[in-house]
Amino acid sequence: MPADRFALLTDAAIDVLAEEGMRGLTHRAVDRRAALPEGTTSAYFRTRKSLIEAVVRRIADLDRLDLQAGQLPGDAGDPVPVITDLEAMAATIARVLDGWMSVGRNRTLARYACLLEATHHPEIRTILAYGDASRAQSTAMLAAAGVPDAQQAGRHLVACIDGLLFDRLAGAGARTAPPPGTDANRADLTAALTAVLRGFVGPR
């Protein structure tokens, strides 16, 4: 499949998932969203399962690009950041999260929908590998900072960050926090993340 057609169809499916949920994801809905003739999506993805798997791959690829662009190394072999300034590290993470809440909001909501679907289809979770890279990076970062049992601490750190993201999109934080995509939101996220990081690595 041409890369541009794959991106067009899966990005349309991400928008459908974000707006209509998993039950709304059909081949016809994706055709309409992508403004393509009926039958286009089914020609490339014969089954609904293959469509969902393609969406999961697209989400995972875009997430990796965001982590790289946000200077949060996530792939094996990337340099481990040394924490010398907690607030600077928190600000870096906050920029990525703010992007996932604003311009990447639909993708984040679609990711949650796919994660719920993965409770019934474990192979989707394997493709998405959600959090694997960030947990590995957090573990390496905390180990470099001398945190005892860095593996457990890395898992806990990612869980805290995931909880913050979910709260801002679907929880009470969506009503009370500053609007996503603003300096105020990034500052608020930075303050919260600084406190979280300080709990793991202590003052710097």
TORMI-346577 format. One line per field, with one value per residue: residue in one letter; residue number from 1; x negated, y, z negated of N, C-alpha, C in turn. Coordinates in pm, whole numbers. Layout:
<atoms>
vodo	a|...
vexse	NUM|...
n_px	X|...
n_py	Y|...
n_pz	Z|...
ca_px	X|...
ca_py	Y|...
ca_pz	Z|...
c_px	X|...
c_py	Y|...
c_pz	Z|...
</atoms>
This chain:
<atoms>
vodo	m|p|a|d|r|f|a|l|l|t|d|a|a|i|d|v|l|a|e|e|g|m|r|g|l|t|h|r|a|v|d|r|r|a|a|l|p|e|g|t|t|s|a|y|f|r|t|r|k|s|l|i|e|a|v|v|r|r|i|a|d|l|d|r|l|d|l|q|a|g|q|l|p|g|d|a|g|d|p|v|p|v|i|t|d|l|e|a|m|a|a|t|i|a|r|v|l|d|g|w|m|s|v|g|r|n|r|t|l|a|r|y|a|c|l|l|e|a|t|h|h|p|e|i|r|t|i|l|a|y|g|d|a|s|r|a|q|s|t|a|m|l|a|a|a|g|v|p|d|a|q|q|a|g|r|h|l|v|a|c|i|d|g|l|l|f|d|r|l|a|g|a|g|a|r|t|a|p|p|p|g|t|d|a|n|r|a|d|l|t|a|a|l|t|a|v|l|r|g|f|v|g|p|r
vexse	1|2|3|4|5|6|7|8|9|10|11|12|13|14|15|16|17|18|19|20|21|22|23|24|25|26|27|28|29|30|31|32|33|34|35|36|37|38|39|40|41|42|43|44|45|46|47|48|49|50|51|52|53|54|55|56|57|58|59|60|61|62|63|64|65|66|67|68|69|70|71|72|73|74|75|76|77|78|79|80|81|82|83|84|85|86|87|88|89|90|91|92|93|94|95|96|97|98|99|100|101|102|103|104|105|106|107|108|109|110|111|112|113|114|115|116|117|118|119|120|121|122|123|124|125|126|127|128|129|130|131|132|133|134|135|136|137|138|139|140|141|142|143|144|145|146|147|148|149|150|151|152|153|154|155|156|157|158|159|160|161|162|163|164|165|166|167|168|169|170|171|172|173|174|175|176|177|178|179|180|181|182|183|184|185|186|187|188|189|190|191|192|193|194|195|196|197|198|199|200|201|202|203|204
n_px	-84|-58|-241|-126|146|196|149|350|591|568|534|781|939|853|960|1233|1253|1194|1409|1642|1604|1515|1725|1823|1642|1617|1572|1706|1748|1488|1426|1602|1504|1248|1313|1336|1422|1689|1601|1332|1169|1222|1108|840|813|932|1081|1245|1082|824|820|828|583|410|459|363|90|30|80|-118|-350|-330|-336|-599|-741|-665|-781|-1049|-1072|-1009|-1230|-1250|-1402|-1328|-1381|-1578|-1921|-1925|-2056|-2072|-1900|-2050|-1945|-1965|-1831|-1533|-1298|-1340|-1346|-1086|-945|-1006|-877|-620|-566|-535|-312|-121|-95|21|263|375|317|278|498|714|578|482|724|814|614|669|915|831|669|857|995|798|810|969|850|552|339|344|255|-8|-104|-63|-216|-202|-348|-579|-827|-847|-848|-1086|-1267|-1220|-1300|-1575|-1655|-1599|-1761|-2012|-2008|-2049|-1841|-1699|-1594|-1519|-1369|-1113|-1046|-1049|-827|-627|-656|-581|-317|-211|-239|-78|167|202|229|465|649|662|781|1012|1102|1171|991|1019|1212|1118|850|606|667|577|282|193|-23|27|130|-90|-267|-131|-126|-402|-459|-319|-449|-710|-683|-615|-847|-1032|-953|-1049|-1327|-1428|-1533|-1701
n_py	-119|225|471|721|675|490|653|847|698|573|794|916|717|735|983|918|727|889|1063|910|675|324|165|313|289|203|64|219|457|551|588|800|999|1035|1135|971|738|508|194|209|194|-69|-204|-187|-269|-554|-662|-562|-599|-593|-329|-199|-289|-162|106|108|63|300|494|420|472|751|841|771|946|1189|1167|1170|1420|1578|1556|1345|1072|747|509|207|245|518|817|845|1081|1299|1390|1704|1931|1949|2093|2171|1923|1840|2034|1963|1714|1807|1961|1765|1623|1828|1868|1623|1662|1869|1948|1682|1557|1397|1168|1076|1015|816|630|552|427|212|80|-10|-183|-367|-522|-728|-820|-921|-913|-666|-496|-579|-484|-208|-162|7|245|96|191|438|352|207|413|585|420|392|660|717|531|630|853|748|630|398|64|117|16|-48|207|346|237|330|605|648|564|764|986|904|898|1170|1272|1138|1239|1507|1489|1329|1326|1500|1705|1802|1994|2180|2250|2463|2560|2320|2344|2595|2844|2860|2607|2442|2542|2474|2195|2152|2229|2031|1799|1847|1821|1550|1426|1512|1363|1114|1139|1320|1649|1874
n_pz	0|84|-99|-145|-106|-308|-533|-496|-517|-772|-939|-901|-1015|-1279|-1351|-1331|-1535|-1759|-1762|-1743|-1878|-1936|-1843|-1637|-1437|-1120|-789|-600|-740|-762|-491|-434|-606|-503|-261|-34|230|165|38|66|-168|-254|-46|-92|-357|-447|-655|-961|-1180|-1063|-989|-1238|-1343|-1166|-1231|-1492|-1444|-1310|-1511|-1699|-1549|-1508|-1771|-1843|-1677|-1791|-2045|-1975|-1848|-2063|-2212|-2387|-2431|-2314|-2189|-2172|-2232|-2218|-2367|-2723|-2908|-3142|-3454|-3552|-3604|-3738|-3678|-3414|-3286|-3346|-3204|-2944|-2919|-2965|-2736|-2538|-2639|-2640|-2368|-2297|-2414|-2274|-1968|-1909|-2016|-1914|-1837|-2084|-2217|-2043|-2087|-2351|-2305|-2149|-2332|-2516|-2349|-2317|-2542|-2475|-2251|-2254|-2072|-1954|-2154|-2161|-1917|-1949|-2174|-2392|-2599|-2642|-2539|-2673|-2939|-2946|-2890|-3107|-3316|-3258|-3281|-3549|-3672|-3599|-3755|-3999|-4140|-4362|-4274|-4001|-3790|-3886|-3978|-3737|-3605|-3776|-3747|-3478|-3496|-3660|-3490|-3276|-3409|-3463|-3204|-3121|-3307|-3232|-2985|-3005|-3266|-3578|-3553|-3298|-3313|-3494|-3456|-3284|-2939|-2688|-2481|-2545|-2695|-2965|-3026|-2971|-3163|-3397|-3375|-3385|-3649|-3791|-3699|-3779|-4055|-4066|-3957|-4148|-4362|-4292|-4234|-4410|-4534|-4309
ca_px	0|-134|-247|-33|282|203|163|481|697|555|561|927|992|823|1061|1360|1246|1198|1538|1756|1573|1484|1845|1845|1537|1653|1506|1779|1723|1354|1440|1666|1413|1136|1369|1300|1537|1726|1532|1187|1105|1232|1018|707|822|1047|1161|1240|964|705|826|788|440|342|472|271|-46|16|69|-250|-451|-320|-382|-745|-787|-645|-882|-1177|-1066|-1005|-1359|-1235|-1446|-1247|-1428|-1701|-2040|-1921|-2125|-1988|-1916|-2092|-1861|-2038|-1734|-1403|-1195|-1365|-1301|-940|-896|-1019|-766|-495|-542|-482|-177|-33|-69|116|394|425|315|285|607|787|494|480|852|815|524|744|1014|759|624|973|1021|690|844|1033|763|417|243|342|166|-144|-141|-69|-328|-186|-422|-701|-943|-855|-889|-1229|-1340|-1209|-1385|-1715|-1676|-1601|-1881|-2125|-1999|-2080|-1719|-1693|-1491|-1479|-1269|-981|-1023|-1017|-687|-542|-662|-497|-177|-173|-227|43|282|215|282|605|729|682|864|1139|1138|1209|896|1066|1297|1057|714|599|694|461|224|162|-137|75|140|-226|-322|-63|-179|-540|-458|-277|-552|-825|-654|-623|-988|-1101|-919|-1130|-1473|-1469|-1562|-1823
ca_py	0|350|530|833|621|433|763|910|612|552|922|931|622|792|1086|850|669|995|1130|818|558|202|114|392|265|112|98|328|580|597|640|933|1093|1061|1187|876|658|395|70|230|141|-216|-258|-194|-342|-639|-687|-456|-626|-544|-183|-159|-313|-56|227|92|86|444|564|391|544|895|862|768|1071|1295|1152|1213|1564|1642|1529|1243|950|631|388|148|307|662|860|863|1217|1310|1490|1806|2035|1883|2173|2165|1791|1842|2119|1885|1618|1884|2000|1648|1597|1935|1837|1510|1712|1974|1908|1536|1510|1285|1047|1028|951|691|537|495|334|91|10|-82|-294|-465|-615|-843|-865|-894|-888|-522|-437|-611|-390|-74|-159|137|268|17|278|539|286|176|538|634|335|429|794|713|456|723|947|676|592|255|-10|209|-46|-24|352|386|201|418|739|648|555|898|1073|859|943|1314|1290|1093|1332|1631|1465|1262|1336|1632|1804|1860|2109|2276|2288|2559|2498|2262|2425|2730|2856|2832|2462|2387|2580|2395|2059|2153|2231|1899|1700|1874|1759|1404|1389|1534|1249|998|1158|1414|1783|1893
ca_pz	0|81|-233|-159|-119|-442|-628|-477|-570|-916|-1007|-901|-1114|-1411|-1376|-1355|-1669|-1858|-1762|-1751|-1957|-1864|-1775|-1517|-1338|-1012|-664|-536|-815|-724|-354|-441|-672|-413|-137|71|274|79|73|71|-290|-256|56|-151|-484|-416|-775|-1063|-1262|-994|-996|-1373|-1355|-1091|-1313|-1605|-1393|-1281|-1639|-1756|-1470|-1535|-1908|-1842|-1617|-1890|-2149|-1919|-1827|-2194|-2276|-2490|-2364|-2350|-2122|-2222|-2177|-2235|-2488|-2842|-2960|-3281|-3519|-3627|-3634|-3739|-3612|-3270|-3242|-3354|-3095|-2821|-2919|-2957|-2597|-2467|-2688|-2592|-2227|-2292|-2459|-2185|-1826|-1902|-2102|-1853|-1842|-2222|-2242|-1967|-2157|-2463|-2250|-2107|-2452|-2569|-2257|-2336|-2651|-2410|-2142|-2303|-1964|-1929|-2254|-2120|-1811|-2005|-2270|-2456|-2721|-2654|-2517|-2779|-3063|-2935|-2901|-3244|-3398|-3234|-3332|-3696|-3710|-3586|-3866|-4122|-4212|-4391|-4202|-3895|-3703|-3948|-3980|-3600|-3580|-3854|-3688|-3357|-3541|-3706|-3373|-3205|-3486|-3443|-3069|-3118|-3386|-3157|-2867|-3033|-3406|-3631|-3506|-3172|-3345|-3585|-3416|-3173|-2809|-2620|-2374|-2593|-2785|-3100|-3043|-2979|-3293|-3499|-3363|-3432|-3795|-3838|-3667|-3866|-4184|-4048|-3943|-4276|-4448|-4254|-4233|-4511|-4484|-4229
c_px	-89|-129|-146|112|300|226|301|591|687|576|711|990|967|927|1199|1362|1261|1338|1656|1730|1552|1605|1873|1744|1581|1578|1574|1755|1586|1355|1497|1572|1297|1181|1326|1423|1563|1659|1382|1118|1109|1143|876|706|948|1138|1150|1117|837|702|780|638|361|345|373|127|-70|0|-70|-359|-450|-365|-535|-802|-773|-751|-1019|-1180|-1067|-1130|-1342|-1274|-1365|-1296|-1557|-1820|-2041|-1995|-2028|-2008|-1956|-2011|-1949|-1945|-1595|-1297|-1214|-1319|-1148|-881|-903|-904|-633|-464|-482|-338|-78|1|31|255|456|425|324|398|679|706|490|611|863|726|595|848|950|711|738|1005|919|717|912|946|618|316|236|250|20|-192|-159|-187|-324|-263|-553|-824|-957|-894|-1039|-1312|-1336|-1297|-1532|-1747|-1687|-1722|-2004|-2127|-2024|-1958|-1720|-1574|-1431|-1372|-1129|-948|-987|-873|-593|-540|-573|-350|-126|-150|-102|169|309|275|431|696|761|774|1004|1186|1176|1116|938|1150|1222|918|717|622|567|412|189|39|-95|85|2|-291|-261|-112|-322|-547|-421|-387|-679|-806|-664|-769|-1064|-1072|-1003|-1279|-1521|-1502|-1692|-1860
c_py	125|414|642|785|558|543|827|827|596|681|950|839|672|898|1024|792|776|1054|1037|694|434|149|190|368|158|155|218|460|637|654|782|1036|1131|1120|1102|794|541|268|84|166|-10|-280|-275|-277|-427|-661|-569|-474|-574|-391|-134|-178|-206|76|222|117|235|524|544|467|693|928|864|897|1187|1288|1199|1364|1639|1621|1442|1111|830|502|338|214|458|700|881|1004|1215|1422|1584|1919|1973|1962|2172|2031|1785|1924|2045|1785|1691|1925|1886|1621|1703|1914|1725|1551|1810|1926|1757|1475|1390|1156|990|957|819|587|472|395|202|10|-68|-202|-406|-559|-740|-901|-833|-863|-740|-454|-462|-514|-250|-57|-30|143|193|107|379|476|253|303|592|552|373|565|794|634|547|825|879|636|442|190|76|148|-23|124|403|355|297|560|748|641|691|992|1035|906|1092|1344|1253|1190|1458|1611|1413|1276|1477|1741|1870|1985|2217|2324|2393|2489|2439|2353|2566|2728|2821|2683|2399|2420|2496|2250|2051|2151|2093|1795|1723|1809|1607|1359|1405|1418|1126|1020|1255|1549|1785|2040
c_pz	0|-57|-250|-174|-258|-545|-618|-542|-721|-994|-1010|-1005|-1256|-1447|-1404|-1496|-1777|-1872|-1786|-1835|-1871|-1787|-1645|-1407|-1239|-886|-597|-606|-780|-582|-357|-499|-580|-280|-17|112|180|130|76|-49|-292|-150|1|-280|-477|-536|-871|-1151|-1195|-992|-1133|-1392|-1281|-1169|-1429|-1561|-1367|-1410|-1698|-1682|-1500|-1676|-1914|-1783|-1716|-1999|-2101|-1901|-1959|-2274|-2400|-2427|-2410|-2290|-2183|-2154|-2187|-2363|-2604|-2895|-3107|-3345|-3600|-3670|-3623|-3662|-3460|-3214|-3241|-3239|-2962|-2810|-2901|-2813|-2516|-2509|-2639|-2445|-2212|-2339|-2361|-2040|-1809|-1982|-2043|-1860|-1984|-2256|-2167|-2031|-2275|-2414|-2209|-2228|-2515|-2481|-2278|-2453|-2596|-2299|-2179|-2193|-1930|-2029|-2217|-2012|-1866|-2098|-2351|-2587|-2731|-2642|-2630|-2912|-3061|-2952|-3044|-3338|-3383|-3293|-3484|-3747|-3704|-3699|-4000|-4203|-4238|-4318|-4092|-3804|-3758|-3946|-3841|-3565|-3651|-3795|-3564|-3395|-3589|-3588|-3292|-3276|-3469|-3306|-3063|-3193|-3308|-3037|-2903|-3177|-3447|-3582|-3376|-3196|-3421|-3543|-3306|-3040|-2747|-2507|-2414|-2681|-2928|-3124|-3055|-3113|-3404|-3496|-3415|-3584|-3851|-3815|-3748|-4002|-4176|-4040|-4075|-4373|-4418|-4271|-4339|-4451|-4405|-4228
</atoms>
